Amino acid sequence: MRSAPAKPGHEAQLREYNAAFAAFVHRLAADGINKRNTLFLVTVDEGDHYDGSAPLNPGCNGVTVACEYDTAEAGGAAFGTPGYTRSVGEVDSSLPGLLKSLYGNNTIFGFDFDDAPALVVPNQTTPEGGTRPGPNDPTVRTLERDISSAQEFNPIVGRDVPITVNMADEYEETILHMVNADPNREPTLTLFGDPSFYFQSSCDGTSSLPGCPIQNNGFAWNHGDIQPEIATTWQGWVGPGIRNLGETSSIWTDHTDARPTMMTVLGLRDDYDWDGAAIAQIIGSAHAGWDWWIRGQNALPWSIRLNERGYEDLAAAYKQLDAPFGEFGLGTLDADTAALATNSANDATYADTTSQLQACENQRTALVSQIQPVIEAAETGRAPVSSWEASYLIGRADRLIEDAKLLAGASTPPRFTVCS
């Protein structure tokens, strides 16, 4: 979307979206498909972050008073120099150009254009073939250090800012579930950048600054990064078996919870293992499926209802342990980010941290393999969560989460194995 928030064009587009969605729902209802006989889930894949300055008329809300923004040059500074700003738009920057200008770093790498690009570093001698360098390769480590320390001029705020908020190497990407069975699709590293920047390979405009940053008023919103305003999304549920809770932010979920929730509400089973957990807090009203008489007019299986508190507490601990945006994942990401920036003798600080991260990942994987069957048994009506088992597993999860926080907060890696 090009428009800044609460401008007349922005509000008009939102009204068009609302009208289109309403027309879609009304058409379904005309064909007999409605919330009394159909389960609906509406959600998004990622949130958006507005890039630009505040409106010229503070207090505007877009409903009664439209917001106004200045898109002309501010302060009279020359284009591409400090002091030059435009109010609306992301900041386009050449990531390879920035690294070359600041550090003379000419490392070849491929990446997706984004504010959180995933970089693939090929063999520098034979980029089209040969063995890719690993996470401890000097070329990769130099690239990571340079990115960690790089600053770029941000015309929105009128000063240089660090481009890196967080960074994940291959060890941390494993913890964040960013790898799969194909090693050719595994990023060498992922940069979670300043949310106002959009990193690309070339320059737009004529800026002479390192990385040639320029504010692009064709794109007022950025997404795909790690910041709360981007990573915090929503799910909207309605239909048989769904409680009418209205809008609430008290339930922590992520996208992997959608599948087990749908299967649980509908009383269905597939041949996949579920990564998430059924959102028990939203399930409970009369079930319209063939087995309603078994479930006692309740879409929540008896095996969850028998100890719903134990199930919910265990599912909550499981999410904070295993979800990429859970406390464990964010703690280890902070530890990895700090380690990637270091340049100690023999790279010992980085090596010691990655050793700790691998130990934490091993412990996390083993514990998750014990939690998942307990949750899934309750979701599928096979067995309830026992109070003693929930207490034991939650205690172990909490300790691992605290271990990750300890590792993130340590100025140097502890001499003992934190996650043990």
C-alpha positions as CSV (number, residue, x, y, z in Angstrom):
1,M,0.0,0.0,0.0
2,R,1.4,3.4,-1.0
3,S,-0.8,5.5,1.3
4,A,0.2,6.6,4.8
5,P,-2.3,5.7,7.6
6,A,-5.5,7.6,8.0
7,K,-5.1,9.6,4.8
8,P,-8.3,9.8,2.7
9,G,-7.0,7.4,0.1
10,H,-5.9,4.9,2.9
11,E,-9.4,5.1,4.5
12,A,-11.1,4.7,1.1
13,Q,-9.1,1.6,0.4
14,L,-9.9,0.1,3.7
15,R,-13.6,0.7,3.1
16,E,-13.3,-1.1,-0.3
17,Y,-11.7,-4.1,1.5
18,N,-14.5,-4.2,4.0
19,A,-17.1,-4.0,1.3
20,A,-15.5,-6.7,-0.7
21,F,-15.3,-9.0,2.3
22,A,-18.9,-8.4,3.2
23,A,-20.0,-9.1,-0.4
24,F,-18.0,-12.4,-0.2
25,V,-19.7,-13.5,3.0
26,H,-23.1,-12.5,1.7
27,R,-22.6,-14.5,-1.4
28,L,-21.7,-17.5,0.6
29,A,-24.8,-17.1,2.8
30,A,-27.0,-17.0,-0.3
31,D,-25.6,-20.4,-1.1
32,G,-26.4,-21.7,2.3
33,I,-22.8,-21.4,3.7
34,N,-22.8,-19.5,7.0
35,K,-21.4,-19.5,10.5
36,R,-24.1,-22.0,11.7
37,N,-22.8,-24.8,9.5
38,T,-19.3,-23.8,8.4
39,L,-16.1,-23.1,10.3
40,F,-14.4,-19.9,9.2
41,L,-10.8,-18.8,9.9
42,V,-9.6,-15.4,8.6
43,T,-5.9,-14.5,9.3
44,V,-2.9,-12.8,7.8
45,D,0.6,-14.2,7.1
46,E,2.5,-11.1,8.4
47,G,1.9,-7.7,9.8
48,D,2.9,-4.3,8.4
49,H,5.0,-1.5,9.7
50,Y,4.3,2.1,8.6
51,D,7.5,3.8,7.3
52,G,7.5,7.6,7.5
53,S,7.2,10.6,9.8
54,A,4.2,11.7,11.9
55,P,1.3,13.5,10.3
56,L,1.4,17.3,10.0
57,N,-1.9,17.5,12.0
58,P,-1.4,15.5,15.2
59,G,-4.6,14.1,16.6
60,C,-6.0,13.1,13.3
61,N,-7.7,9.7,13.2
62,G,-8.8,9.1,9.6
63,V,-12.4,8.8,10.7
64,T,-13.5,12.3,11.6
65,V,-10.2,14.1,10.7
66,A,-8.0,12.9,7.8
67,C,-4.3,12.8,8.3
68,E,-2.0,15.0,6.2
69,Y,1.6,14.3,5.4
70,D,4.3,16.4,3.8
71,T,6.0,14.6,0.8
72,A,8.1,17.5,-0.2
73,E,11.8,17.9,0.8
74,A,12.2,19.0,4.3
75,G,14.8,21.3,5.7
76,G,16.1,22.4,2.4
77,A,19.0,20.0,2.4
78,A,20.3,18.7,-0.9
79,F,19.1,15.3,-2.1
80,G,21.0,12.3,-0.7
81,T,22.7,14.3,2.1
82,P,22.0,14.3,5.9
83,G,19.1,16.5,6.6
84,Y,17.2,15.5,3.5
85,T,13.9,13.8,4.4
86,R,10.6,12.9,2.9
87,S,7.7,12.1,5.2
88,V,6.3,8.9,3.7
89,G,7.9,5.8,2.3
90,E,10.4,3.0,3.1
91,V,14.1,3.5,2.7
92,D,15.6,1.6,-0.3
93,S,19.3,0.7,0.2
94,S,21.8,-1.4,-1.6
95,L,23.1,-3.9,0.9
96,P,26.1,-5.0,-1.2
97,G,26.9,-1.4,-2.0
98,L,26.8,-0.4,1.6
99,L,29.2,-3.1,2.7
100,K,31.5,-2.3,-0.2
101,S,31.5,1.4,0.6
102,L,32.0,1.0,4.4
103,Y,34.4,-1.9,4.6
104,G,35.5,-2.8,1.0
105,N,33.7,-6.1,1.5
106,N,33.1,-7.5,-2.0
107,T,31.8,-10.9,-0.8
108,I,29.4,-12.4,-3.4
109,F,26.0,-13.3,-1.9
110,G,22.4,-13.8,-3.0
111,F,19.5,-12.6,-1.0
112,D,15.8,-11.8,-1.3
113,F,15.0,-8.1,-1.4
114,D,13.4,-7.4,2.0
115,D,13.8,-5.6,5.3
116,A,14.8,-9.0,6.7
117,P,16.8,-10.6,3.9
118,A,18.0,-14.2,4.0
119,L,21.5,-14.3,2.5
120,V,23.1,-17.3,0.7
121,V,26.9,-17.1,0.5
122,P,28.1,-19.3,-2.4
123,N,31.6,-20.7,-2.9
124,Q,33.6,-17.5,-3.7
125,T,35.9,-19.2,-6.2
126,T,33.2,-21.0,-8.2
127,P,29.9,-19.3,-7.3
128,E,27.8,-21.5,-9.6
129,G,29.2,-24.7,-8.0
130,G,31.6,-26.0,-5.4
131,T,31.0,-26.4,-1.7
132,R,29.2,-23.6,0.1
133,P,31.1,-22.1,3.0
134,G,29.9,-23.1,6.4
135,P,29.0,-20.9,9.4
136,N,32.6,-20.8,10.7
137,D,34.1,-19.9,7.4
138,P,36.2,-16.7,7.6
139,T,34.4,-15.1,4.6
140,V,31.0,-15.7,6.3
141,R,32.2,-14.5,9.7
142,T,33.7,-11.3,8.2
143,L,30.4,-10.6,6.3
144,E,28.5,-11.1,9.6
145,R,30.7,-8.7,11.5
146,D,30.5,-6.1,8.8
147,I,26.7,-6.3,8.7
148,S,26.5,-6.2,12.5
149,S,28.5,-3.0,12.7
150,A,27.1,-1.3,9.5
151,Q,25.1,2.0,9.8
152,E,23.1,3.6,7.1
153,F,21.6,7.1,6.7
154,N,17.9,7.0,7.4
155,P,16.2,10.0,5.8
156,I,13.1,9.4,7.9
157,V,14.9,10.3,11.1
158,G,17.7,12.3,9.4
159,R,20.7,10.4,10.9
160,D,22.7,7.2,10.6
161,V,21.2,4.2,12.3
162,P,22.4,0.6,12.7
163,I,20.9,-1.6,10.0
164,T,20.9,-4.7,12.2
165,V,18.3,-5.4,14.9
166,N,19.0,-9.2,15.1
167,M,20.9,-11.7,13.0
168,A,20.7,-15.5,12.8
169,D,23.4,-17.9,11.5
170,E,22.7,-21.5,10.5
171,Y,22.8,-22.6,14.2
172,E,20.1,-20.2,15.2
173,E,18.1,-20.7,12.0
174,T,17.7,-24.3,13.1
175,I,16.3,-23.2,16.5
176,L,13.9,-20.8,14.7
177,H,12.7,-23.6,12.3
178,M,14.1,-21.8,9.3
179,V,15.7,-24.9,7.7
180,N,14.3,-27.9,5.8
181,A,15.5,-31.1,4.2
182,D,17.1,-29.3,1.2
183,P,20.4,-27.8,2.2
184,N,20.4,-25.6,-0.9
185,R,17.5,-23.7,0.4
186,E,19.1,-23.0,3.8
187,P,20.2,-19.4,4.3
188,T,23.8,-18.8,5.3
189,L,22.5,-16.1,7.6
190,T,19.4,-14.0,8.0
191,L,19.5,-10.3,8.8
192,F,16.5,-8.9,10.7
193,G,17.0,-5.3,9.9
194,D,15.8,-1.9,10.8
195,P,12.1,-2.0,9.8
196,S,12.3,1.2,7.8
197,F,14.9,-0.2,5.3
198,Y,14.2,-2.3,2.2
199,F,17.5,-3.9,1.2
200,Q,18.2,-4.6,-2.5
201,S,21.2,-5.2,-4.7
202,S,21.3,-1.9,-6.7
203,C,20.8,1.8,-6.1
204,D,17.7,3.9,-6.9
205,G,18.2,7.6,-7.6
206,T,21.5,9.5,-7.3
207,S,22.3,9.4,-3.6
208,S,26.1,9.5,-3.1
209,L,25.9,8.1,0.5
210,P,27.1,4.6,1.3
211,G,24.4,2.2,0.2
212,C,22.7,5.1,-1.7
213,P,19.6,5.3,0.6
214,I,16.6,6.9,-0.8
215,Q,13.0,7.1,0.6
216,N,10.6,5.5,-1.8
217,N,7.2,7.1,-1.5
218,G,5.7,4.3,-3.6
219,F,5.8,2.0,-0.6
220,A,4.7,3.3,2.8
221,W,4.6,-0.1,4.6
222,N,7.2,-2.7,5.3
223,H,6.7,-6.3,6.5
224,G,8.4,-9.7,7.1
225,D,10.6,-8.7,10.0
226,I,10.9,-9.4,13.7
227,Q,9.5,-6.2,15.3
228,P,6.4,-6.6,17.5
229,E,4.3,-4.3,15.2
230,I,5.2,-6.6,12.3
231,A,5.3,-10.0,14.1
232,T,2.0,-9.5,16.1
233,T,-0.8,-10.7,13.9
234,W,-4.3,-12.0,14.5
235,Q,-6.7,-14.9,13.8
236,G,-10.5,-14.5,13.4
237,W,-12.6,-17.6,14.1
238,V,-16.3,-18.0,13.8
239,G,-18.6,-21.1,13.3
240,P,-19.9,-24.2,15.1
241,G,-17.8,-25.0,18.1
242,I,-16.3,-21.5,18.5
243,R,-17.0,-19.4,21.5
244,N,-18.1,-15.8,21.0
245,L,-15.3,-14.1,22.8
246,G,-15.1,-10.9,20.8
247,E,-11.7,-9.3,20.3
248,T,-9.1,-10.4,22.8
249,S,-5.3,-10.2,23.0
250,S,-5.1,-12.5,26.1
251,I,-4.4,-15.6,24.1
252,W,-0.9,-16.2,22.7
253,T,-1.0,-18.1,19.4
254,D,0.9,-18.5,16.2
255,H,0.0,-19.9,12.7
256,T,0.9,-23.5,13.5
257,D,-2.1,-23.5,15.9
258,A,-4.6,-23.1,13.1
259,R,-4.4,-26.7,11.9
260,P,-4.9,-28.5,15.2
261,T,-7.6,-26.1,16.2
262,M,-9.6,-26.7,12.9
263,M,-9.1,-30.5,13.3
264,T,-10.2,-30.5,16.9
265,V,-13.3,-28.3,16.3
266,L,-14.4,-30.4,13.3
267,G,-13.6,-33.8,15.0
268,L,-11.3,-34.7,12.1
269,R,-7.9,-36.4,12.0
270,D,-5.2,-36.4,9.4
271,D,-1.9,-38.3,9.1
272,Y,0.3,-35.3,9.9
273,D,2.0,-34.6,13.2
274,W,0.8,-31.2,14.5
275,D,3.4,-28.6,15.3
276,G,1.0,-26.2,17.1
277,A,-1.7,-26.8,19.7
278,A,-5.5,-26.5,19.5
279,I,-6.6,-23.1,21.0
280,A,-8.8,-24.6,23.7
281,Q,-9.8,-21.1,25.0
282,I,-11.9,-20.4,21.9
283,I,-13.5,-23.9,21.6
284,G,-16.6,-24.9,23.4
285,S,-20.0,-24.2,21.9
286,A,-22.3,-26.8,20.3
287,H,-20.7,-29.0,17.7
288,A,-22.5,-29.5,14.4
289,G,-20.6,-32.6,13.3
290,W,-21.8,-36.2,13.2
291,D,-20.3,-37.0,16.6
292,W,-22.0,-34.2,18.6
293,W,-23.7,-36.8,20.8
294,I,-20.3,-38.2,21.8
295,R,-18.9,-34.8,22.6
296,G,-21.9,-33.8,24.7
297,Q,-22.8,-30.7,22.5
298,N,-19.3,-29.4,23.0
299,A,-16.6,-29.2,20.4
300,L,-13.9,-29.4,23.0
301,P,-12.9,-33.1,23.4
302,W,-13.6,-34.7,26.7
303,S,-9.8,-35.4,27.1
304,I,-9.2,-31.6,27.2
305,R,-12.2,-30.7,29.2
306,L,-11.2,-33.2,31.9
307,N,-8.1,-31.1,32.7
308,E,-8.5,-28.0,30.6
309,R,-6.3,-25.9,32.8
310,G,-3.5,-28.5,32.6
311,Y,-3.8,-28.6,28.8
312,E,-3.8,-24.9,28.4
313,D,-0.8,-24.3,30.7
314,L,1.2,-27.1,29.0
315,A,0.2,-25.7,25.5
316,A,1.3,-22.2,26.6
317,A,4.7,-23.4,27.8
318,Y,5.1,-25.5,24.6
319,K,4.5,-22.4,22.5
320,Q,7.0,-20.3,24.4
321,L,9.6,-23.1,24.0
322,D,9.1,-24.0,20.4
323,A,7.6,-21.1,18.5
324,P,10.1,-18.8,16.6
325,F,8.6,-15.8,18.4
326,G,8.5,-17.6,21.8
327,E,10.7,-16.6,24.7
328,F,13.2,-19.4,24.0
329,G,13.6,-18.5,20.3
330,L,14.0,-14.8,21.0
331,G,16.4,-15.4,23.8
332,T,18.7,-17.6,21.7
333,L,18.4,-15.1,18.8
334,D,19.7,-12.3,21.0
335,A,22.6,-14.5,22.1
336,D,23.4,-15.4,18.5
337,T,23.2,-11.7,17.4
338,A,25.7,-10.6,20.0
339,A,28.1,-13.5,19.2
340,L,28.0,-12.8,15.5
341,A,29.3,-9.3,16.1
342,T,32.4,-10.5,18.1
343,N,36.0,-10.7,16.8
344,S,37.8,-12.3,19.7
345,A,41.1,-14.3,19.4
346,N,40.5,-17.5,17.3
347,D,36.8,-16.4,17.2
348,A,36.5,-18.1,20.6
349,T,33.5,-16.1,21.8
350,Y,31.5,-17.0,18.7
351,A,32.5,-20.7,18.9
352,D,31.6,-21.0,22.5
353,T,28.2,-19.3,22.0
354,T,27.3,-21.6,19.1
355,S,28.3,-24.6,21.2
356,Q,25.9,-23.4,23.8
357,L,23.2,-22.8,21.2
358,Q,23.5,-26.3,19.9
359,A,23.3,-27.7,23.4
360,C,20.1,-25.6,24.0
361,E,18.6,-26.8,20.7
362,N,19.3,-30.5,21.6
363,Q,17.6,-30.1,24.9
364,R,14.7,-28.2,23.4
365,T,14.2,-30.8,20.6
366,A,14.2,-33.7,23.2
367,L,11.7,-31.9,25.4
368,V,9.4,-31.0,22.5
369,S,9.3,-34.6,21.4
370,Q,7.9,-35.4,24.9
371,I,5.4,-32.6,25.0
372,Q,3.8,-33.0,21.5
373,P,2.4,-36.5,22.1
374,V,0.8,-35.4,25.4
375,I,-0.9,-32.4,23.8
376,E,-2.0,-34.4,20.7
377,A,-3.4,-37.2,22.7
378,A,-5.7,-34.7,24.5
379,E,-6.6,-33.0,21.2
380,T,-7.7,-36.3,19.6
381,G,-9.6,-37.7,22.5
382,R,-7.2,-40.4,23.4
383,A,-6.0,-39.3,26.9
384,P,-6.2,-36.2,29.1
385,V,-3.2,-34.2,30.3
386,S,-2.4,-35.4,33.8
387,S,-1.6,-32.7,36.3
388,W,1.6,-34.3,37.4
389,E,2.8,-34.7,33.8
390,A,1.9,-31.1,33.0
391,S,3.7,-29.8,36.0
392,Y,6.8,-31.8,35.2
393,L,7.0,-30.8,31.5
394,I,6.1,-27.2,32.2
395,G,8.9,-27.0,34.8
396,R,11.4,-28.3,32.3
397,A,10.2,-25.9,29.6
398,D,10.4,-23.0,32.0
399,R,14.0,-23.9,33.0
400,L,15.1,-24.1,29.3
401,I,13.5,-20.7,28.6
402,E,15.4,-19.2,31.6
403,D,18.6,-20.8,30.3
404,A,18.1,-19.1,27.0
405,K,17.6,-15.7,28.7
406,L,20.7,-16.3,30.8
407,L,22.7,-17.0,27.7
408,A,21.3,-13.9,26.0
409,G,22.2,-11.7,29.0
410,A,25.7,-13.0,29.5
411,S,28.5,-10.6,28.4
412,T,30.7,-13.6,27.6
413,P,29.6,-17.2,27.2
414,P,29.5,-19.1,30.5
415,R,32.1,-21.8,31.0
416,F,29.5,-24.3,32.0
417,T,26.8,-25.6,29.6
418,V,23.8,-23.4,30.3
419,C,21.2,-25.8,28.8
420,S,21.8,-29.1,30.5
